[in-house]
Every structure is written in structure tokens, then in C-alpha cells.
Amino acid sequence: MLSRTATAAAAVVLAVVLVPAAHADGPTVGSDGCRGSMLSVTVCAADGGSSAGSPGSSGSKPAAAAPAATGGDSKAPTDTCSYDLVEPPPPAGHQAWKGHDPGDGGVYKVQCDSGRGGVVFVPKGQDGPAAPTIDPELVARKAAASMRLDGPKVASPRAAGTYVVGMPMWMWATPSPSTFGPATATATAGGVTVTATAKVTRVRWAMGDGTTVTCHGPGTPYAKSRGKTTSPDCGHLYERPSSEQPGGWYQGTATSTWTITWTAPALADGGQFTETRATGFTADVHEVQVLN
């Protein structure tokens, strides 16, 4: 009877290489037919190699064997991995089968304590596959790297604008697919295909006066009909003139947080991670001079 977990005696080095690199400013076609575009990118990737499993008794849960060493670390830590049969199995012809028919064996989802994971095909009558070399989150990060994720396009405060101490300032950014999303990309490595979708979930405005404002969207554009009201979702009020600042300007930064949500359907796996992009801005703030 095979145990659900086993200890791998050596570390596995993940080597996911994108070929070709996708360009954000237009579609590309590689020699292998892989295509990419700014909003929807398909990235072709390959894992760094594979390790054959060792023969053993048959069973529903194969146990991990020590993978072949791929680096120079002779003191690699041990890693405990669990193997679970993918149910329902991928359809016939799916790359997870490695060219085999579904009746030839099983596809297993592998998860290790170190965070490494992936899928392996195990033929009938054989167990003991090597620990996985593909981490789906790293594949997702490669997909995200192929997207065009820019910082906010700051519309207000404007560099050419003049603002007044004690008057509400409305901040907003002009949204676009490359500055707020959503953007989607798909990457494949070995038997793991991951789709990642990125969109901005918040913008943190560092106003240059020691305060910060967090807005959950691009902000509302100001209109004269609004008068002296405050912004309903993204505003600030300067209490001191910018003449007291170096150069006579408030130097601010608008930093967007991109949340990337990824799924690996064949693994029934998924997750999220974030990236940030920043854009600088200036604000010229004056005191109103009252004449008697």
C-alpha cells in the first residue's frame, strides 16, 4: 500500500523559459506559431527537463522518488510532496497525458511543502515519479510578465494647473486597458497551462505633504458644476502652499496595485498575487490673497 506523501531527497530547480517573448505593443508570431497581443497574450513555455519515475508496485497514489540533481547544491533540503489523482481526468489529447491515452495510466496533481507543484503522468503499474519541476504560480508570473501593466495616467493634479490651499482637490487617472485592465495572458510549461487576468484594485496617492490617499478606482473627473464640493471617491486638501517645498512644487506619486488572478484548470488550482506600478506628479498649490 503506498503512502499519500513521500520525501524527496533533493531540491528541484525550476527552469521555465518563455519562447518567444510576447510584445505588449502589438501581435507577434513566432516560428512555432505562438501569438501575443497587448490585451490577450499566449506565451509558449518549456520546462527545464523531466525525470523518469522508478519502477515499483502499482497503486492509486504514487510515492515520490529522489529527482535527478539539476544544480550544484549538495546540501539541498528535503521536501515532502503529496500526489492526488486528478478527478475528473483531463480530456483525451490534453498535454498532461504526455501523448498517452487515458487508459495508459493516470494524471496526478502534485503539491510540495516548499510550494512547488505541478502535474505528472504515471503509467499503469509504475509509481515513484520525481518531485514536480513546474510551479503553476511561477508560470502565472511569466504570463503576467508578458502583459503591459503600466502605472496610472494621472489626469489631476495637472502639472500645468494651479491649486488653492484649503480647497478640495479632485484626483483622477484616465483609465485604459494598459493602466487599469483587465488584461489576460496564458502560459504553458510542461503539462501545466495557466491563465492569468490582471486588473488594478487600488491606487495609492502619496501627495507630497506627508499624507497618502487610497482610492479604489481611477477617481471621478471634476466638473465646474461640482463647485467647491469634495470628490466622492478620490480627493485631498492641501493645508500649506507648495512654495514651502523644494522647487516650489509638491512632488507626489500615484502607485497602482495590479491584482493578478490565475487558474490552472488541469490542476484544479489557482491563486492571486500583486504587482505595483508608479507614476510621479506635481502640484502647484497657492494661498489666496485677500485684498481689503
C-alpha positions in Angstrom: 0.0 0.0 0.0 1.5 3.3 -1.0 1.5 6.3 1.3 -0.1 9.6 0.3 3.1 11.6 1.0 6.8 10.9 0.5 10.1 12.8 1.0 12.1 13.9 -2.0 15.8 13.8 -1.1 17.0 16.6 -3.4 15.7 20.0 -4.5 14.4 20.6 -8.0 15.3 23.7 -9.8 12.5 25.2 -11.8 13.5 26.3 -15.2 10.6 27.8 -17.1 11.7 29.6 -20.3 9.4 31.7 -22.4 9.8 31.3 -26.1 9.2 33.6 -27.8 8.8 36.7 -25.6 5.4 38.4 -26.2 5.5 42.1 -27.1 3.0 44.4 -25.4 2.7 46.8 -28.3 1.3 44.5 -30.9 0.8 40.9 -32.0 3.7 38.7 -32.6 4.0 35.3 -34.3 6.9 33.0 -33.5 8.3 30.2 -35.6 6.2 27.8 -33.5 3.0 29.7 -34.2 2.7 31.2 -30.7 0.9 34.6 -30.8 0.6 37.5 -28.5 -1.1 40.9 -28.2 -1.4 43.7 -25.7 -4.6 42.5 -24.1 -4.7 38.8 -24.7 -1.3 37.0 -24.8 -0.5 33.4 -25.4 3.0 32.5 -24.2 4.8 29.3 -25.2 7.0 28.0 -22.4 9.0 24.9 -21.8 10.1 23.2 -18.5 13.7 22.7 -17.8 13.6 18.9 -18.2 11.9 15.8 -16.9 12.8 12.9 -14.6 11.6 9.3 -15.2 9.9 7.5 -12.3 11.4 4.4 -10.8 9.6 1.1 -11.1 7.6 -0.2 -8.1 4.3 -1.8 -7.1 1.1 -0.5 -8.5 -1.3 1.7 -6.5 -3.6 4.7 -6.6 -1.1 7.1 -5.0 2.4 7.0 -6.4 5.2 7.9 -4.0 7.9 10.5 -4.7 11.4 9.4 -5.7 14.5 11.4 -5.5 14.7 13.6 -8.6 17.9 13.9 -10.6 20.0 16.8 -9.4 19.9 19.8 -11.7 22.1 22.2 -9.7 25.3 22.3 -7.8 23.8 22.4 -4.3 25.0 19.2 -2.5 23.1 20.2 0.7 19.6 20.5 -0.8 16.8 20.3 1.8 14.3 17.5 1.8 10.8 18.3 0.6 7.5 16.4 1.3 5.1 16.1 -1.6 1.6 14.8 -1.9 0.1 13.2 -5.1 -3.6 13.3 -5.8 -5.3 11.8 -8.8 -6.9 14.5 -11.0 -10.6 13.9 -11.0 -12.2 14.2 -13.4 -9.2 13.5 -15.6 -8.1 15.8 -18.4 -9.8 15.1 -21.7 -8.0 12.7 -24.2 -5.4 14.6 -26.1 -4.6 17.1 -23.3 -0.9 17.8 -22.9 -1.0 16.5 -19.4 -1.2 13.0 -20.8 2.2 13.4 -22.4 1.0 11.8 -25.6 -0.6 8.8 -23.8 -4.1 7.5 -23.9 -6.2 7.9 -20.7 -6.2 4.2 -20.3 -2.4 4.0 -20.1 -2.2 5.5 -16.6 -3.2 8.5 -14.5 -2.6 12.2 -14.2 -1.7 13.3 -10.7 -1.6 16.7 -9.1 1.5 17.2 -7.0 1.9 19.7 -4.2 5.0 20.0 -2.1 5.6 21.7 1.3 8.1 24.1 -0.4 5.3 25.4 -2.6 6.4 23.6 -5.7 3.6 21.9 -7.6 2.6 20.6 -11.0 1.2 17.6 -12.7 2.8 14.2 -13.6 1.6 11.3 -15.8 2.1 7.9 -14.2 1.8 4.8 -16.4 -0.1 1.8 -15.0 2.0 -0.5 -12.9 4.6 2.2 -12.2 4.9 4.6 -9.3 7.6 6.8 -7.7 7.7 9.8 -10.0 10.2 12.6 -9.4 9.1 15.7 -7.5 7.5 18.2 -9.9 9.6 20.7 -11.8 6.7 23.1 -12.7 5.2 25.5 -10.2 1.9 26.9 -11.6 2.3 30.2 -9.8 5.7 30.8 -11.5 4.1 30.0 -14.8 1.4 32.6 -14.0 4.1 35.1 -13.2 5.6 34.5 -16.6 2.2 35.1 -18.1 1.8 38.4 -16.2 5.3 39.5 -17.3 4.1 39.3 -20.9 1.3 41.8 -20.2 1.6 45.5 -20.5 0.9 46.8 -17.0 1.5 50.5 -16.7 1.3 53.0 -13.8 -1.7 55.4 -13.6 -2.1 58.0 -16.3 -2.5 61.0 -13.9 -5.1 63.5 -15.2 -5.3 65.5 -12.0 -3.4 67.1 -10.4 -2.1 68.6 -13.7 1.5 69.9 -13.9 0.2 73.0 -15.6 -2.6 73.5 -13.1 -2.7 75.9 -10.1 -4.5 74.8 -6.9 -5.5 76.6 -3.7 -4.8 75.9 -0.1 -7.9 74.8 1.7 -9.8 74.0 -1.5 -10.8 70.4 -2.2 -8.6 68.8 -4.9 -10.0 66.0 -7.1 -7.6 63.4 -8.1 -8.2 61.0 -11.0 -6.4 58.9 -13.6 -7.5 58.3 -17.1 -8.3 54.5 -17.3 -7.2 52.4 -20.2 -6.6 48.6 -20.7 -2.8 49.1 -20.0 -3.3 51.3 -16.9 -6.4 49.6 -15.3 -7.0 46.4 -17.2 -8.4 43.9 -17.3 -5.6 42.1 -19.3 -5.3 38.4 -19.8 -2.4 36.1 -20.7 -1.9 32.3 -20.9 1.4 30.5 -20.4 2.2 26.8 -20.7 5.1 24.9 -19.3 5.3 21.1 -19.4 1.9 19.8 -18.5 0.8 23.0 -16.8 -1.3 25.6 -18.5 -2.1 28.7 -16.6 -4.4 31.7 -17.4 -3.7 34.9 -15.6 -6.0 38.0 -15.5 -4.7 41.4 -14.2 -6.6 44.5 -13.1 -6.0 47.4 -10.8 -7.7 47.1 -7.5 -6.5 50.3 -5.8 -4.3 53.4 -6.4 -2.3 54.9 -3.5 -1.7 58.6 -3.9 1.3 60.0 -1.9 0.5 63.7 -2.0 4.0 65.0 -1.2 2.9 66.7 2.0 3.3 63.6 4.2 -0.2 62.3 3.6 -1.5 59.4 1.4 -4.9 58.7 -0.1 -6.0 55.3 -1.2 -8.6 55.2 -3.9 -10.4 52.0 -5.1 -10.7 53.1 -8.7 -9.5 55.8 -11.2 -11.3 58.6 -9.4 -14.1 60.9 -10.6 -13.2 63.7 -13.1 -14.0 67.2 -11.8 -16.7 69.3 -13.5 -17.3 73.1 -12.9 -20.9 72.2 -11.9 -19.4 70.5 -8.8 -18.3 73.8 -7.4 -16.3 73.5 -4.1 -17.6 70.1 -3.2 -15.2 67.3 -2.3 -14.6 64.3 -4.6 -16.9 61.4 -3.9 -14.2 58.8 -4.1 -10.6 60.3 -4.5 -9.8 63.7 -3.1 -7.3 65.7 -0.9 -7.0 69.1 0.7 -3.6 70.8 1.0 -3.2 72.8 4.1 0.1 74.6 3.2 1.3 76.2 0.0 3.8 74.3 -2.2 6.1 77.4 -2.1 7.5 75.9 1.1 8.6 72.8 -0.8 11.9 72.3 -2.7 11.4 73.7 -6.2 8.1 75.2 -5.2 6.0 72.1 -6.0 4.5 69.2 -4.1 6.2 66.1 -5.6 3.7 63.2 -5.4 3.4 59.6 -6.6 0.4 57.6 -7.7 1.0 53.9 -7.3 -1.4 51.3 -8.7 -1.7 47.8 -7.3 -2.4 45.2 -10.0 -4.0 42.1 -8.7 -3.3 39.1 -10.9 -5.7 36.2 -10.5 -4.6 32.9 -12.1 -6.1 29.5 -12.7 -4.6 26.1 -13.7 -7.7 24.1 -14.7 -5.9 20.8 -15.1 -4.7 21.1 -11.5 -7.9 22.5 -10.2 -5.6 25.1 -8.7 -5.4 28.9 -8.7 -4.4 31.9 -6.7 -3.6 35.6 -6.6 -0.5 37.8 -6.4 0.0 41.6 -6.8 2.4 43.9 -8.6 2.7 47.7 -8.4 3.4 50.4 -10.9 4.0 54.1 -10.1 3.7 57.4 -11.8 5.0 60.7 -10.5 3.1 64.0 -10.5 3.5 67.6 -9.2 1.0 70.0 -7.7 1.4 73.8 -7.6 -0.6 75.0 -4.6 -1.0 78.7 -3.6 -2.6 80.7 -0.9 -5.4 83.0 -1.8 -4.5 86.7 -1.3 -7.4 88.7 0.2 -7.4 92.4 -0.6 -9.2 94.9 1.6 
